[in-house]
Amino acid sequence: MAKLFQFVNLLPMPVWLAMMFAPRAQVTQKASRSSIVFGLMALGYVLSLLLSVVMGRGKAGRAISPADFTSLDGIRKGLGTPEGALAAWSHMLALDLFAGAWIYRESMRLDAPGWVRVPSLFFTLMTGPFGLLMFLVWRVLGARQPVSIPSEV
């Protein structure tokens, strides 16, 4: 389990650092669109989720009851194990990276200054939605190019 934790923790770090500090490099542009990077992050999540289910079996091999995502107590119980915490952490890292890559690509498209891009990416890495919110506020209030909303959703 410790190896899987290291994998999901370390895999996205070069991409995050490149998006923050080497935004114009070709490797950064490719990594921000890489199905391999996002696929490996998703695989890390799936493996940690499976590990959570397998390790969640009782000592006698009895299957645990299905995860309860309909109540706060059910979620607390699911996350209250090392395996559950790893699954949740892997989930957050994968989706934060996906959001960060979108922020990076939009920053490049809108020619966002570094003082917008770097903190937005940093806070997305550290706190997820807060960094995304920072960028969205700038995108609406401070972007030089008009942001168009597609007519078809």
Beta strands, then each sheet from edge to edge (+ up, - down):
end
